[in-house]
């Protein structure tokens, strides 16, 4: 195993106990706030005291997992206020909006 694989595995095992909690938090924020980017989600999670910083990597991996589970979907693009680049806009899947 190379160093990159090793550190990735270490990180994965560190966050594993909180993955479901973070996924639920992401879904809750999307339901309450509407469509958002990964960075916007990360900022909102941090504002609510659910993450230690507003780093987008607190939200982005959860969005990927939730998309694979059919719980969120991509709905468009918008310019990120931090990077100035087009980024993905995410939404809770239509069958999940408004549910707790």
N, C-alpha and C positions, 0 to 999 in steps of 0.2 A: 504494500500500500504506500502511495507517495504522500508527501506532506499535505498537499491540497485535499486529498481524499480523507486523510486522517483528521485534519482540522474541521472539515465539513461534517464528518461523523461525530466529532466531539460536540460541535455546535448543535447538531440535531438532537443528540441525547440530552443536552442541557435544556433545550426548549420543549422537548417532548411532553413533560408533565403539564405544560400550560397551553398546548396547541388547541385543545377543544375550548378552553376558556377564551383564548384570543379569537378563535373563529367565531364564537358566539358574540363577542364584543364587536367584531367587524360587521356581522350581520345586523346587530342592533343599531349600530351607527348608520349603516346604509338605509335601514328601514326608517329611522327617525329623520335623517338629514337628506335623503335622496341620493342621486348619482354623485359619485366622488372619484377622484384619482387616488392612487395608492398614497401619495404624499399628503393629500388632504385628509385621508383616513388616519394616517399616522399622526398628523397634527391633532386631530380630534381625539384620538385614543390617548395621546399625551395630555391634552387639556383636561380630560376626564380623570386623569391620574391612573390610567390603566397600563401605561408603558413608561419606562424611565426617560425616554427622549422622544422627539418627533421624527426620528430617523425612519424613512420610508420602509426599510427592511423589517420593521415591526409589523407592517401590514401586508406588503407585497407577497410574501410566501403564503400567507393565509388566504389571500385572494386566489392564488393559483390552486390551492387545495380545494377551496370552496367552489371554484369554477369546475374542477374535475368532478365534484360531487353534485353539480347541477344546482347549487344554491345561489350562485351569483353569475352574472353574465356581463360581457362587454357590450356597451351601448353607444360608444362613440369615442371621439378624441377631443382634447382641448390643449391649449398651451399651458404648460406648467409655469407657475409664477417664479419658481426657483431656478429651473434650468432653461426656460425659454423655448423648450422643445415640445413637440406634440407628444402627449402621453395618453394612455388608455383611460377611459371613463367607465366606471363600474357601477352596477346596480344589483340590488337583491333581485333574484329571479321573480318573475311576475306572480308565480304561485306562492311565493313566500312573503310578499309585501303585506304589511299590516298584521302579520302573525307574530306572536311572541314565542 
